[in-house]
Amino acid sequence: MKVTVMGAGAVGCYYGAMLARAGHEVVLVGRPSHVEAVKAQGLRLETQAFDAHVRMAASTEAGAVQGADLVLFCVKSTDTESAAAQIAPHLAPDALVLTLQNGVDNDARVRSVLSNDVAAAVVYVATEMAGPGHVRHHGRGELVIAPSRRSEEVARHLEAAGVPTQISGNVRGSLWAKLILNCAYNALSAVTQLPYGVLVKGTGVTDVIRDVVAECLAVAKAEGVDVVGDTGAAIRGIAQTMPSQYSSTAQDLARGKLSEIDHLNGLVVRRGEALGVPTPANRVLFVMVKLLEGKQQAR
């Protein structure tokens, strides 16, 4: 396949590099410093199993999606519509756009801009940008993707590249399951700047997580969503399988960037208000992260 990663952050670079290692033609679209580093020496992919420089193309221009069979759409949820509009003039008609993003509605938002086949993916991976052209993988890496015309073909290629991939008819339920994990951990990790394994040992943290999760499940039920899996086990598993991982929200704040909190706890608060479901724990976490963002932006 010819693959373009639109939004080459930690998640997109990890999956792009895995596909490139398997022989696919991959182009990363990202920021200038990252692109320059990849052009100079390839992408350094540091995992628990190997540490290698993976050669692939890189560009700062959205036009790099031209001719792609698959677009891994990995931009921040705040940039979904604008990034979709940027790639729209360059997409091949039969390209599949796979949304690998936090939140539960990005695929619908991309469809509102593009006429292409768009499928949502649920991402379970712990990664971070360790510097320009350098991705560090802390664990996991599986994907759950929605059915589409090309989903089976793409899933086969991903599996062959070492990415466990499942096609599910209830991706909405899987997206909500992932949203609940993010709501439980992201803001707390961001406010404290602690990794998951340390965070959960804090006084009262498990009680706060329990309250956040209960609110999320209540909102999901009111939405008519069948949340996939054992939520309690998934919550416990995060700290066990990713003890050294900082949330993406924590990483954003550490770099002085705006986070996706509006599409995580903020979404739960907004949907709760619309559906008459109280969400006080989610509201407090949402407000705390917004205050920290405001403090940074005022500097």
N, C-alpha and C positions, 0 to 999 in steps of 0.2 A: 504494500500500500504506500501511497504518498500521504503523509500525515503532517498537518500543521497544528502546532500548539499555540492557540491564541491566548496570551496572558501567561508567559513563561515564568511563573513563580515556582515555589517548591513542589506543589502537586503536579503541575503540568510538566515540569522538567523531569520529574521522576518517571512518569509514564512515557513521556517522549523518549527518554534515554533507554528505558526497557525495550521499547519498540525498535529503536535504532540499533541496539545491541543484537536484536533478532534479525536485522537486515533490511528493515523498512527505511524508506527515505523520509527523514523527519526535518522539519524546519521549526525553529523556535521563534516566536514573536514576543519581544520583551523590551526592557529598558536598555538604553545605550551601553551602560557600563557592563551589564550582563552579556549583551550581544557581542561586544568587543572581546570579552574574555572567552566566550565560546568559539568565536571565529579564530582566536589565536591558538587555543590549546584544546578545544573540545570541552564538553561539559564534564566536570569531575563529579562522578556519582559515588558517594561514600556510603556503603551499607555494612551490615554486620557480616556479610558473606564475602564481599569484595570491595575494592577501592580502585576505580578505573576512570580514565578519561575517555569519554564517548564522543567520537567525531560526528558532528551533524551541522547543518546549516543554521544560521540565525539572522534575524532581521528586526528592524524597528518598525517596519511598515506592514499595515494590515493587508496590503496587496500580496503578501507572501502566501496567502491561502489559495491563490490561483492554482488550479489543477489538482488540489487536494482531494483525495477520496474520503478522508476522515479529518474533521476538525475537532480537536480536543479544546473545548471552550472553557477556559479556566480563569477568566477575569473575576475580580471581586464583584459581589452581587450588586454593589452600588453602581457598577459600570456596565451592567448587562445590556441595556438597550443601546447605549452609545457604541459599545464595542460591536454589537450585532450590526448596527448601521454601517460601521466602518468596513466590515468584511463583505457586506451584502453585494456590492458591485463586482466583486472578484470571485465569488463562489461558483464552482461548477454546479450545474443543475442537479446532478445526482450525488453530490457530496452529503455525507451524514455529519450533522453537527451534534456532538455529544457533550452535554453540559456537565462538567465536573466541578460543581460549585456548592458552597454552603447555602442553606435555605431550601424552601420547598416549592418555589414557584418560578424558578429561573427558566425552565424549559418553555413554559407558557409565555413568559416575557420575551424570549428569543423568537418564538413563533409569531408573536405580534409584529415582528420586524422582518423576518425572513420567510421566504416561500419554500425553503429547503426542508428536507426531512430532519426533524429535531428529536432527539431522545435524551431523557434525563438519565444520569448515572449517580449512584450513591457511592461515595468514596470513603474507604476505611484505610487510611494510611497516615503514618506519623512521619512527617518530613519537615525540614527547615532549610532555608537558604543560609549556608555557612559563609557566604561571600560571593562576589561576582563569579559566575561560572562554576559554582560549587554547591551541590545539593547533598545534604546529609539525611539519610534514611534511618529512622529509629525503629520501625517495625510495621508489620502488617502490609497491606497493599491491595486488598481485594476490591473488586467493583461489582455492583449490581446495576444492570442497565435495563431500560425499558424496551419492549419489543418494537422493532421498526423494520423497514424493508431490508436494511443491511446489518441489523443487529447480530444475527447469527454469524455472518462472515467476520464481522469485527471481533466478536467474542472468541472465535477460533484463533484469530491472529493474536489477540491479547493473551489467551491461555498459552499459546506456543511461545510467547515472549516471557513467560514466567509470571503473568498477572492472573491470579484466580478470578474468573469472571462468571457471573450468573445472570441469566435473563429472567426477569420477573414481571408477571402481570400486575403486581401490586407495588410498583416502584413508589407510588405516593405514600403507601404505608411505610416503606423503607426510608424514604426521605424524611418522614416525620420521626421515625426511630432515630435517625442520625441527628435531626434537629434537636431532639430531646437530650441526646448526649452533649451536643454543643451548648445548649442552654444550661445544663448542669455544671459543666466544667469551664467553658471559655471565659466567662466574665470573672469568675473567681480566680482563675489562673492569671488573668490580665490585671486585676486590681492588686493582687499580691505579688505578681511576677514570680510565681512558683510553678515548678513542674508538677504533673498530676500525682506522682508517687509521694511527694512531700506534702502537697496540698491536702490530700485526704486525711492526713494525720492531725490536722489542725483542730482545735477545740470547736465543736459544734458544726464542723463542715459537713459531716454526713447528714446531719439534721436539715441543714439548709438545702443540700442537694435533694433530699427526700421531698421537701416542700416544693421546690422548683419542678421536679419531675411530676409530682401529683397534679400541679396546675397545668403543665403541658399536656398530660394525658386527658385531663378534663376538657381542655380546649379541643384536642384532637377528636375526642368522643362527640363533642358538640358539632364539629365539622363533618362528622360521619366518616372519619378516617379509621381504617383498621390498621393500627400500628403493628408492625411486624416484630416478632421475636419476644424474648423475655427481657423486658426493659430493665428490671432490677439486676439481672445477671450481666447485661451489657454495661450498665453503669459501673458495677464492681470490676468488670473486666478491663475497663479503660485504664484505671490506675495500675492494674496488675500487668497488662501487656505493654503499656506505654509510660512507665514510671518516670522517664527522663524527659518526656515531651512537654513543652510549653504550648498552650493553645495558640491558634492562629491569631486570635484577638490579642493575646499577650505579646506575640511577636510584632503585631502591627503597632501597638502602643510603645513597645520598646524602641521602635524605629521612628517614632514620632508621626506615624501615619494614622489616618482615619480607619476605623475597623468596620466590620460588617454587623455590628451589634443591632442595627435597625432591622436586619433580616434574621436575627436569632431571637434573643429574649424580647426585642422590640416587636417582632412579628407576633409572638405569643400574646403580648400585652394588647396589641391592636385587635387581634382576632378575638381575644377574651372580651374586650370592650364591646365589640360588635355582636357577640353571641351571649352576653350577659354572664360570663364566667369570670370570677375574681382571680387576679393574678398578682397579688402583692409581692411575693418573693421575686418573681421575674421582673417586676417593675423596679424594685430596689436595685437589682443587679444592672438593669438597663440604664437607670439614671446614674449609677456610680461610674459606669464606663463612659457615658456621655460627658460627665463632669471632667473626667480625666482627659478625654479628647479635647474638650474646650480649654482646659488649662494648658495643654500642649500647644494648641493652635494660637493661644494668646501670647506665647513667648516671643 
